[in-house]
Amino acid sequence: MLGVSEGQVMKRFLYACVTLALVALISWGAMTAIPPIPKIVPHQDKLEHVLAFGALTLWLTVLFGPRRISWTVVLASGGALALEISQGLFSDKREGDIADLSASLFGIAMAGLSLLALRELIRRRQRAIAR
């Protein structure tokens, strides 16, 4: 199978399953009438958006590989936008919110920038070792 081992296929399948589970969890949490997480701190909803979409960006990068960070950022951003639009169209109890979208995009940006910085750090170390 094009030089891909069975172990690599299983690993990729596991990464895809975790990513889909995370997408399902985020979607379920966003579309339920009553938020599933009790409110403990002020603006917790925004923090949840930052963490959820940051985690999604990280898992998408694990799934697609570190060379495709820009694609994972675009895909996660599209998901954040689609979620807010879906809340406005399909939920009687929830509505899309620009502040929620901004928090989601902030989480995506922070994850993407962290991944880019980490990738550059790894490249520099590899170059230093090769010398």
Summary of the structure (lengths in Angstrom):
residues: 131
radius of gyration: 17.3
end to end distance: 35.9
largest distance: 61.5
contacts: 353
relative contact order: 0.13
helix: 80%
strand: 0%
